[in-house]
Amino acid sequence: MRNLVVSIRRYRSRSLRNGRTFPPITTSPYVAQHPPSGKTLLYSLFTSKSGFKLNHKDVKQFSTHNPPSTEVLLMKPEPEDAIKTLTKEHKERAKKSLKPIFRVVRKAKAGSKAKTSLHQTSTVLLHEILSKLKAAGEYDLIETMFYSWDEIAPIPQENLRYKGILLTYYASALTQQQKFSKLINLFDKLSDTSDAQLPCTLSHKILESISIACWHTKRSKLAIDLVHKAESLQLDLRERTYVHVITAMVYDRSNCDIQVVLGIWEKMNNQLGMTMPIFLQPLILLRALESNELDRAMQLYRLPSNQAWVLSYMERFRFEMLFQALLDMDRYPEILHIFSTLLQADGVPNEFRVLMSRFLLNHSLLDIEWKQNVTSRDLDMTLSILKLMHSTKIGIRPNRLYPLMSSLIRFSGTEYTTIDGRKAEFPCIENVPDLLAFVEKYNGTIKWTSFFVSETLMVLAHSERLDFIEELMEYALSTHTSVSYFALEAIIISLNKLNSPSAAKKDIGHLLCVTIESCNPNRHPSY
């Protein structure tokens, strides 16, 4: 901001020496005759005749606050006052733009053209004129036509017919200029009109424009009121209209009525055959979770299948937020359902599959590793995620092998109730064949490597499973699988804790010497 002020000051000072003058700079036909009532910094900068007189206090005061929008800075008049500020020049320009319609009206009066044909032709021409003005960015002319139509209308007797067309383009122009508060003020009045007047003004484009404005201004109630009026008038709303309305509601978190949102979602799914866009579904599920309506929302959740789509970065972030919220509430069935659909969808990037798989597995294993009271739901969650990772060939991170094998050996062969309420039994891992069978079952994510064997030996050492240690070390030697020194050290510590001598201790001690010698022949066995 300081650099901008300095640059404009230099340019203005240099130009004043050359005899130039600076009229007020405006971006709207109404600002020149409607100066701001309050002291706004930018307006005074561009309209001051005595040059820039900024002190440090003014600059600091402006820079320490969020700069308001251009609409607020220029203090544009409210819509009800706009008609009073329209200049004759702008009205003449607007009237000149309507020349094709005036020409058609004159020909119709001179000839015998039917009244319905006249209005049909005039309507088409008005659409073409407004479309060209909108494409050229002549938003001030569209605004002038809207507020001064009663004065410049080619067919004064039929103003209401064309006001709906003008309102549609004016609302779209305000949306493109991001003048959302001005659009809200306009539609606050229209929403209070009687239903008998709405068919001439309410349309799909108007509803989309007001819904977008409600989204940015967090005025979801206004959008819902207009949708209810449109439905009472039996207007067939498009999918985009419903999407914009729901977007406005989920972003207006304090006033979000989840019952209305889910009602619209059910109507889209069941009656209209529409699918909710993927970027909205995690937000709706989050709002449903906050309102204890997640069960109803999960019945409506489904990914788009009728068109090609790719999960964007913002959508990935929203699903991450959803997973974290569901984990905090221990909603494991919903997590597995959403996670399985994302893994099977073609539009989900593989990097996101890997990220979410490892995140969910890491969360469940950390719970098992550190929680005091371990539940079967945690381990069931882990096995379900492993099964999904195996189906998509996503490998487990090496540092998750120890907590995984620790939980499996601890709950080996015990019965439990699954997340979905079925009776089941955890895998029985009591010997090497059981361990080989488990690795074979999940070979898409777990591989039989020296690191896996070493981590398993460390778990067995901490559990003091000497028979299993001896059997696994013999198998590792026979298959030439190396064992890490960390695993050997853990075994030695475990043996030293056992005071009573046993044959297993002697056999394991012999195996340790053989293993150390085979792993590193240059190291003396006294290590």
BELJO-V759488 format. One record per residue. N is the residue number from 1. RES is the residue in one letter. PHI is phi in whole degrees, -180 to 180 (none if undefined). PSI is psi in whole degrees, -180 to 180 (999 if undefined). Layout:
# BELJO-V759488
n=N res=RES phi=PHI psi=PSI
n=N res=RES phi=PHI psi=PSI
This chain:
# BELJO-V759488
n=1 res=M phi=none psi=-41
n=2 res=R phi=-63 psi=-42
n=3 res=N phi=-64 psi=-38
n=4 res=L phi=-63 psi=-44
n=5 res=V phi=-64 psi=-43
n=6 res=V phi=-64 psi=-43
n=7 res=S phi=-64 psi=-45
n=8 res=I phi=-66 psi=-37
n=9 res=R phi=-64 psi=-44
n=10 res=R phi=-64 psi=-44
n=11 res=Y phi=-64 psi=-41
n=12 res=R phi=-70 psi=-41
n=13 res=S phi=-64 psi=-44
n=14 res=R phi=-64 psi=-38
n=15 res=S phi=-74 psi=-35
n=16 res=L phi=-64 psi=-35
n=17 res=R phi=-66 psi=-28
n=18 res=N phi=-87 psi=4
n=19 res=G phi=89 psi=13
n=20 res=R phi=-81 psi=153
n=21 res=T phi=-118 psi=160
n=22 res=F phi=-126 psi=99
n=23 res=P phi=-72 psi=163
n=24 res=P phi=-60 psi=135
n=25 res=I phi=-94 psi=125
n=26 res=T phi=-132 psi=156
n=27 res=T phi=-117 psi=11
n=28 res=S phi=-144 psi=147
n=29 res=P phi=-66 psi=-10
n=30 res=Y phi=-101 psi=-15
n=31 res=V phi=-73 psi=-35
n=32 res=A phi=-61 psi=-37
n=33 res=Q phi=-98 psi=2
n=34 res=H phi=-135 psi=72
n=35 res=P phi=-66 psi=159
n=36 res=P phi=-68 psi=145
n=37 res=S phi=-81 psi=-30
n=38 res=G phi=-97 psi=171
n=39 res=K phi=-91 psi=103
n=40 res=T phi=-110 psi=139
n=41 res=L phi=-66 psi=-50
n=42 res=L phi=-65 psi=-38
n=43 res=Y phi=-64 psi=-42
n=44 res=S phi=-68 psi=-30
n=45 res=L phi=-64 psi=-45
n=46 res=F phi=-87 psi=-10
n=47 res=T phi=-118 psi=-1
n=48 res=S phi=-70 psi=133
n=49 res=K phi=-90 psi=-15
n=50 res=S phi=-100 psi=17
n=51 res=G phi=86 psi=-176
n=52 res=F phi=-87 psi=122
n=53 res=K phi=-123 psi=72
n=54 res=L phi=-102 psi=133
n=55 res=N phi=-104 psi=171
n=56 res=H phi=-63 psi=-33
n=57 res=K phi=-65 psi=-41
n=58 res=D phi=-64 psi=-45
n=59 res=V phi=-63 psi=-43
n=60 res=K phi=-64 psi=-40
n=61 res=Q phi=-65 psi=-39
n=62 res=F phi=-73 psi=-39
n=63 res=S phi=-76 psi=-18
n=64 res=T phi=-89 psi=0
n=65 res=H phi=-121 psi=154
n=66 res=N phi=-66 psi=125
n=67 res=P phi=-65 psi=132
n=68 res=P phi=-70 psi=171
n=69 res=S phi=-70 psi=166
n=70 res=T phi=-60 psi=-35
n=71 res=E phi=-61 psi=-39
n=72 res=V phi=-76 psi=-38
n=73 res=L phi=-63 psi=-41
n=74 res=L phi=-86 psi=-5
n=75 res=M phi=54 psi=52
n=76 res=K phi=-64 psi=148
n=77 res=P phi=-70 psi=159
n=78 res=E phi=-71 psi=159
n=79 res=P phi=-56 psi=-34
n=80 res=E phi=-71 psi=-20
n=81 res=D phi=-99 psi=-5
n=82 res=A phi=-65 psi=-37
n=83 res=I phi=-65 psi=-26
n=84 res=K phi=-76 psi=-21
n=85 res=T phi=-103 psi=3
n=86 res=L phi=-70 psi=127
n=87 res=T phi=-82 psi=160
n=88 res=K phi=-65 psi=-34
n=89 res=E phi=-63 psi=-44
n=90 res=H phi=-70 psi=-34
n=91 res=K phi=-67 psi=-38
n=92 res=E phi=-66 psi=-39
n=93 res=R phi=-64 psi=-41
n=94 res=A phi=-65 psi=-41
n=95 res=K phi=-66 psi=-35
n=96 res=K phi=-66 psi=-35
n=97 res=S phi=-67 psi=-23
n=98 res=L phi=-93 psi=13
n=99 res=K phi=-56 psi=-40
n=100 res=P phi=-58 psi=-36
n=101 res=I phi=-72 psi=-40
n=102 res=F phi=-60 psi=-38
n=103 res=R phi=-64 psi=-41
n=104 res=V phi=-66 psi=-39
n=105 res=V phi=-66 psi=-41
n=106 res=R phi=-64 psi=-40
n=107 res=K phi=-66 psi=-37
n=108 res=A phi=-67 psi=-37
n=109 res=K phi=-71 psi=-35
n=110 res=A phi=-74 psi=-33
n=111 res=G phi=-102 psi=-154
n=112 res=S phi=-118 psi=36
n=113 res=K phi=-69 psi=135
n=114 res=A phi=-66 psi=153
n=115 res=K phi=-66 psi=-40
n=116 res=T phi=-65 psi=-40
n=117 res=S phi=-65 psi=-37
n=118 res=L phi=-61 psi=-48
n=119 res=H phi=-67 psi=-35
n=120 res=Q phi=-65 psi=-45
n=121 res=T phi=-66 psi=-42
n=122 res=S phi=-65 psi=-38
n=123 res=T phi=-64 psi=-44
n=124 res=V phi=-63 psi=-44
n=125 res=L phi=-65 psi=-40
n=126 res=L phi=-64 psi=-40
n=127 res=H phi=-60 psi=-44
n=128 res=E phi=-65 psi=-42
n=129 res=I phi=-64 psi=-47
n=130 res=L phi=-67 psi=-35
n=131 res=S phi=-64 psi=-42
n=132 res=K phi=-66 psi=-42
n=133 res=L phi=-63 psi=-40
n=134 res=K phi=-67 psi=-42
n=135 res=A phi=-66 psi=-33
n=136 res=A phi=-84 psi=-4
n=137 res=G phi=77 psi=20
n=138 res=E phi=-84 psi=63
n=139 res=Y phi=-70 psi=-27
n=140 res=D phi=-67 psi=-34
n=141 res=L phi=-70 psi=-38
n=142 res=I phi=-63 psi=-41
n=143 res=E phi=-66 psi=-39
n=144 res=T phi=-64 psi=-44
n=145 res=M phi=-62 psi=-40
n=146 res=F phi=-65 psi=-44
n=147 res=Y phi=-88 psi=-19
n=148 res=S phi=-116 psi=23
n=149 res=W phi=-64 psi=-33
n=150 res=D phi=-64 psi=-26
n=151 res=E phi=-90 psi=-34
n=152 res=I phi=-109 psi=6
n=153 res=A phi=-65 psi=133
n=154 res=P phi=-67 psi=-30
n=155 res=I phi=-124 psi=85
n=156 res=P phi=-62 psi=-28
n=157 res=Q phi=-72 psi=-16
n=158 res=E phi=-121 psi=45
n=159 res=N phi=-66 psi=-40
n=160 res=L phi=-63 psi=-31
n=161 res=R phi=-63 psi=-40
n=162 res=Y phi=-92 psi=-18
n=163 res=K phi=-62 psi=-34
n=164 res=G phi=-64 psi=-41
n=165 res=I phi=-65 psi=-46
n=166 res=L phi=-62 psi=-40
n=167 res=L phi=-64 psi=-38
n=168 res=T phi=-62 psi=-48
n=169 res=Y phi=-73 psi=-33
n=170 res=Y phi=-66 psi=-42
n=171 res=A phi=-63 psi=-41
n=172 res=S phi=-66 psi=-38
n=173 res=A phi=-65 psi=-42
n=174 res=L phi=-64 psi=-37
n=175 res=T phi=-66 psi=-43
n=176 res=Q phi=-66 psi=-31
n=177 res=Q phi=-85 psi=0
n=178 res=Q phi=59 psi=35
n=179 res=K phi=-95 psi=68
n=180 res=F phi=-72 psi=-37
n=181 res=S phi=-66 psi=-36
n=182 res=K phi=-66 psi=-39
n=183 res=L phi=-68 psi=-38
n=184 res=I phi=-63 psi=-43
n=185 res=N phi=-62 psi=-36
n=186 res=L phi=-67 psi=-44
n=187 res=F phi=-83 psi=-15
n=188 res=D phi=-61 psi=-35
n=189 res=K phi=-77 psi=-41
n=190 res=L phi=-66 psi=-31
n=191 res=S phi=-70 psi=-17
n=192 res=D phi=-92 psi=-2
n=193 res=T phi=-75 psi=165
n=194 res=S phi=-74 psi=156
n=195 res=D phi=-64 psi=-27
n=196 res=A phi=-67 psi=-24
n=197 res=Q phi=-91 psi=-16
n=198 res=L phi=-70 psi=-33
n=199 res=P phi=-57 psi=-25
n=200 res=C phi=-82 psi=-16
n=201 res=T phi=-120 psi=-33
n=202 res=L phi=-82 psi=130
n=203 res=S phi=-151 psi=176
n=204 res=H phi=-63 psi=-45
n=205 res=K phi=-66 psi=-37
n=206 res=I phi=-65 psi=-45
n=207 res=L phi=-63 psi=-38
n=208 res=E phi=-66 psi=-42
n=209 res=S phi=-64 psi=-46
n=210 res=I phi=-69 psi=-32
n=211 res=S phi=-67 psi=-40
n=212 res=I phi=-64 psi=-42
n=213 res=A phi=-64 psi=-40
n=214 res=C phi=-64 psi=-34
n=215 res=W phi=-62 psi=-47
n=216 res=H phi=-75 psi=-29
n=217 res=T phi=-102 psi=1
n=218 res=K phi=57 psi=52
n=219 res=R phi=-122 psi=63
n=220 res=S phi=-69 psi=-27
n=221 res=K phi=-62 psi=-39
n=222 res=L phi=-64 psi=-42
n=223 res=A phi=-63 psi=-42
n=224 res=I phi=-66 psi=-40
n=225 res=D phi=-62 psi=-43
n=226 res=L phi=-68 psi=-37
n=227 res=V phi=-66 psi=-42
n=228 res=H phi=-63 psi=-38
n=229 res=K phi=-67 psi=-40
n=230 res=A phi=-64 psi=-40
n=231 res=E phi=-68 psi=-36
n=232 res=S phi=-67 psi=-27
n=233 res=L phi=-87 psi=4
n=234 res=Q phi=62 psi=38
n=235 res=L phi=-84 psi=132
n=236 res=D phi=-80 psi=107
n=237 res=L phi=-84 psi=146
n=238 res=R phi=-86 psi=167
n=239 res=E phi=-62 psi=-39
n=240 res=R phi=-61 psi=-36
n=241 res=T phi=-64 psi=-47
n=242 res=Y phi=-62 psi=-40
n=243 res=V phi=-64 psi=-44
n=244 res=H phi=-65 psi=-38
n=245 res=V phi=-66 psi=-45
n=246 res=I phi=-65 psi=-37
n=247 res=T phi=-61 psi=-44
n=248 res=A phi=-61 psi=-37
n=249 res=M phi=-74 psi=-45
n=250 res=V phi=-71 psi=-26
n=251 res=Y phi=-81 psi=-26
n=252 res=D phi=-85 psi=76
n=253 res=R phi=-63 psi=-39
n=254 res=S phi=-70 psi=-28
n=255 res=N phi=-111 psi=16
n=256 res=C phi=-75 psi=119
n=257 res=D phi=-95 psi=100
n=258 res=I phi=-65 psi=-27
n=259 res=Q phi=-65 psi=-42
n=260 res=V phi=-68 psi=-42
n=261 res=V phi=-61 psi=-48
n=262 res=L phi=-67 psi=-32
n=263 res=G phi=-64 psi=-42
n=264 res=I phi=-67 psi=-39
n=265 res=W phi=-63 psi=-43
n=266 res=E phi=-63 psi=-40
n=267 res=K phi=-65 psi=-40
n=268 res=M phi=-64 psi=-41
n=269 res=N phi=-74 psi=-49
n=270 res=N phi=-89 psi=-41
n=271 res=Q phi=-96 psi=-39
n=272 res=L phi=-100 psi=-10
n=273 res=G phi=67 psi=28
n=274 res=M phi=-100 psi=157
n=275 res=T phi=-115 psi=131
n=276 res=M phi=-64 psi=133
n=277 res=P phi=-56 psi=148
n=278 res=I phi=-66 psi=-28
n=279 res=F phi=-73 psi=-18
n=280 res=L phi=-94 psi=-26
n=281 res=Q phi=-62 psi=-45
n=282 res=P phi=-64 psi=-33
n=283 res=L phi=-68 psi=-41
n=284 res=I phi=-65 psi=-42
n=285 res=L phi=-64 psi=-36
n=286 res=L phi=-64 psi=-45
n=287 res=R phi=-65 psi=-37
n=288 res=A phi=-67 psi=-37
n=289 res=L phi=-64 psi=-40
n=290 res=E phi=-67 psi=-27
n=291 res=S phi=-103 psi=11
n=292 res=N phi=60 psi=36
n=293 res=E phi=-122 psi=27
n=294 res=L phi=-68 psi=-36
n=295 res=D phi=-61 psi=-42
n=296 res=R phi=-68 psi=-38
n=297 res=A phi=-69 psi=-36
n=298 res=M phi=-66 psi=-26
n=299 res=Q phi=-69 psi=-20
n=300 res=L phi=-99 psi=-14
n=301 res=Y phi=-69 psi=128
n=302 res=R phi=-163 psi=148
n=303 res=L phi=-85 psi=151
n=304 res=P phi=-62 psi=135
n=305 res=S phi=-124 psi=-9
n=306 res=N phi=-97 psi=4
n=307 res=Q phi=-155 psi=158
n=308 res=A phi=-76 psi=136
n=309 res=W phi=-150 psi=156
n=310 res=V phi=-132 psi=134
n=311 res=L phi=-71 psi=118
n=312 res=S phi=-81 psi=173
n=313 res=Y phi=-64 psi=-40
n=314 res=M phi=-65 psi=-40
n=315 res=E phi=-67 psi=-37
n=316 res=R phi=-63 psi=-43
n=317 res=F phi=-62 psi=-39
n=318 res=R phi=-68 psi=-37
n=319 res=F phi=-69 psi=-35
n=320 res=E phi=-62 psi=-44
n=321 res=M phi=-60 psi=-41
n=322 res=L phi=-64 psi=-44
n=323 res=F phi=-62 psi=-42
n=324 res=Q phi=-64 psi=-42
n=325 res=A phi=-65 psi=-39
n=326 res=L phi=-68 psi=-37
n=327 res=L phi=-66 psi=-38
n=328 res=D phi=-63 psi=-30
n=329 res=M phi=-97 psi=4
n=330 res=D phi=56 psi=40
n=331 res=R phi=-92 psi=71
n=332 res=Y phi=-67 psi=-41
n=333 res=P phi=-60 psi=-41
n=334 res=E phi=-68 psi=-38
n=335 res=I phi=-62 psi=-47
n=336 res=L phi=-65 psi=-38
n=337 res=H phi=-66 psi=-48
n=338 res=I phi=-66 psi=-42
n=339 res=F phi=-64 psi=-41
n=340 res=S phi=-66 psi=-38
n=341 res=T phi=-67 psi=-36
n=342 res=L phi=-69 psi=-38
n=343 res=L phi=-66 psi=-34
n=344 res=Q phi=-87 psi=-11
n=345 res=A phi=-80 psi=141
n=346 res=D phi=-76 psi=-23
n=347 res=G phi=-83 psi=0
n=348 res=V phi=-94 psi=122
n=349 res=P phi=-61 psi=149
n=350 res=N phi=-65 psi=-34
n=351 res=E phi=-64 psi=-34
n=352 res=F phi=-72 psi=-35
n=353 res=R phi=-60 psi=-47
n=354 res=V phi=-64 psi=-44
n=355 res=L phi=-61 psi=-48
n=356 res=M phi=-70 psi=-37
n=357 res=S phi=-61 psi=-49
n=358 res=R phi=-71 psi=-32
n=359 res=F phi=-65 psi=-48
n=360 res=L phi=-68 psi=-41
n=361 res=L phi=-65 psi=-41
n=362 res=N phi=-63 psi=-40
n=363 res=H phi=-64 psi=-45
n=364 res=S phi=-69 psi=-38
n=365 res=L phi=-73 psi=-34
n=366 res=L phi=-65 psi=-38
n=367 res=D phi=-60 psi=-45
n=368 res=I phi=-68 psi=-35
n=369 res=E phi=-75 psi=-35
n=370 res=W phi=-112 psi=-18
n=371 res=K phi=-70 psi=143
n=372 res=Q phi=-73 psi=-44
n=373 res=N phi=-107 psi=98
n=374 res=V phi=-78 psi=134
n=375 res=T phi=-110 psi=157
n=376 res=S phi=-70 psi=-22
n=377 res=R phi=-63 psi=-36
n=378 res=D phi=-64 psi=-48
n=379 res=L phi=-69 psi=-36
n=380 res=D phi=-64 psi=-39
n=381 res=M phi=-61 psi=-42
n=382 res=T phi=-62 psi=-47
n=383 res=L phi=-66 psi=-35
n=384 res=S phi=-66 psi=-41
n=385 res=I phi=-67 psi=-40
n=386 res=L phi=-60 psi=-40
n=387 res=K phi=-63 psi=-42
n=388 res=L phi=-68 psi=-39
n=389 res=M phi=-65 psi=-38
n=390 res=H phi=-63 psi=-39
n=391 res=S phi=-69 psi=-27
n=392 res=T phi=-107 psi=9
n=393 res=K phi=60 psi=44
n=394 res=I phi=-101 psi=120
n=395 res=G phi=-77 psi=149
n=396 res=I phi=-80 psi=147
n=397 res=R phi=-71 psi=141
n=398 res=P phi=-58 psi=-35
n=399 res=N phi=-74 psi=-3
n=400 res=R phi=-97 psi=-4
n=401 res=L phi=-70 psi=-40
n=402 res=Y phi=-63 psi=-53
n=403 res=P phi=-63 psi=-30
n=404 res=L phi=-66 psi=-50
n=405 res=M phi=-69 psi=-31
n=406 res=S phi=-63 psi=-44
n=407 res=S phi=-71 psi=-39
n=408 res=L phi=-66 psi=-43
n=409 res=I phi=-70 psi=-33
n=410 res=R phi=-68 psi=-38
n=411 res=F phi=-103 psi=21
n=412 res=S phi=-58 psi=122
n=413 res=G phi=75 psi=7
n=414 res=T phi=-86 psi=150
n=415 res=E phi=-85 psi=151
n=416 res=Y phi=-158 psi=171
n=417 res=T phi=-106 psi=126
n=418 res=T phi=-70 psi=173
n=419 res=I phi=-62 psi=-36
n=420 res=D phi=-90 psi=12
n=421 res=G phi=93 psi=10
n=422 res=R phi=-93 psi=157
n=423 res=K phi=-86 psi=134
n=424 res=A phi=-151 psi=179
n=425 res=E phi=-137 psi=134
n=426 res=F phi=-68 psi=154
n=427 res=P phi=-58 psi=136
n=428 res=C phi=-88 psi=115
n=429 res=I phi=-123 psi=92
n=430 res=E phi=-118 psi=-12
n=431 res=N phi=-154 psi=-179
n=432 res=V phi=-64 psi=-44
n=433 res=P phi=-58 psi=-38
n=434 res=D phi=-64 psi=-40
n=435 res=L phi=-67 psi=-41
n=436 res=L phi=-64 psi=-38
n=437 res=A phi=-66 psi=-38
n=438 res=F phi=-65 psi=-44
n=439 res=V phi=-65 psi=-38
n=440 res=E phi=-65 psi=-35
n=441 res=K phi=-67 psi=-34
n=442 res=Y phi=-117 psi=40
n=443 res=N phi=-69 psi=-11
n=444 res=G phi=-74 psi=-21
n=445 res=T phi=-124 psi=-22
n=446 res=I phi=-121 psi=130
n=447 res=K phi=-116 psi=146
n=448 res=W phi=-80 psi=99
n=449 res=T phi=-128 psi=172
n=450 res=S phi=-64 psi=-34
n=451 res=F phi=-66 psi=-41
n=452 res=F phi=-63 psi=-43
n=453 res=V phi=-64 psi=-42
n=454 res=S phi=-65 psi=-43
n=455 res=E phi=-64 psi=-39
n=456 res=T phi=-66 psi=-39
n=457 res=L phi=-63 psi=-37
n=458 res=M phi=-65 psi=-40
n=459 res=V phi=-63 psi=-44
n=460 res=L phi=-66 psi=-35
n=461 res=A phi=-66 psi=-42
n=462 res=H phi=-69 psi=-26
n=463 res=S phi=-90 psi=-4
n=464 res=E phi=58 psi=45
n=465 res=R phi=-96 psi=79
n=466 res=L phi=-66 psi=-41
n=467 res=D phi=-62 psi=-43
n=468 res=F phi=-67 psi=-38
n=469 res=I phi=-62 psi=-46
n=470 res=E phi=-61 psi=-45
n=471 res=E phi=-65 psi=-42
n=472 res=L phi=-70 psi=-36
n=473 res=M phi=-69 psi=-38
n=474 res=E phi=-63 psi=-40
n=475 res=Y phi=-68 psi=-38
n=476 res=A phi=-65 psi=-40
n=477 res=L phi=-67 psi=-40
n=478 res=S phi=-70 psi=-27
n=479 res=T phi=-102 psi=10
n=480 res=H phi=57 psi=42
n=481 res=T phi=-97 psi=121
n=482 res=S phi=-74 psi=153
n=483 res=V phi=-122 psi=137
n=484 res=S phi=-72 psi=155
n=485 res=Y phi=-67 psi=-27
n=486 res=F phi=-64 psi=-40
n=487 res=A phi=-67 psi=-42
n=488 res=L phi=-64 psi=-40
n=489 res=E phi=-64 psi=-40
n=490 res=A phi=-64 psi=-37
n=491 res=I phi=-67 psi=-42
n=492 res=I phi=-64 psi=-43
n=493 res=I phi=-62 psi=-40
n=494 res=S phi=-66 psi=-39
n=495 res=L phi=-67 psi=-37
n=496 res=N phi=-68 psi=-26
n=497 res=K phi=-73 psi=-22
n=498 res=L phi=-85 psi=114
n=499 res=N phi=-78 psi=-36
n=500 res=S phi=-79 psi=130
n=501 res=P phi=-72 psi=147
n=502 res=S phi=-150 psi=163
n=503 res=A phi=-66 psi=-33
n=504 res=A phi=-64 psi=-36
n=505 res=K phi=-65 psi=-42
n=506 res=K phi=-67 psi=-42
n=507 res=D phi=-65 psi=-41
n=508 res=I phi=-68 psi=-38
n=509 res=G phi=-61 psi=-42
n=510 res=H phi=-63 psi=-43
n=511 res=L phi=-64 psi=-34
n=512 res=L phi=-63 psi=-44
n=513 res=C phi=-62 psi=-44
n=514 res=V phi=-64 psi=-40
n=515 res=T phi=-67 psi=-43
n=516 res=I phi=-63 psi=-41
n=517 res=E phi=-67 psi=-38
n=518 res=S phi=-73 psi=-33
n=519 res=C phi=-75 psi=-37
n=520 res=N phi=-147 psi=91
n=521 res=P phi=-61 psi=-25
n=522 res=N phi=-78 psi=-15
n=523 res=R phi=-88 psi=134
n=524 res=H phi=-71 psi=142
n=525 res=P phi=-60 psi=-19
n=526 res=S phi=-65 psi=-11
n=527 res=Y phi=-55 psi=999
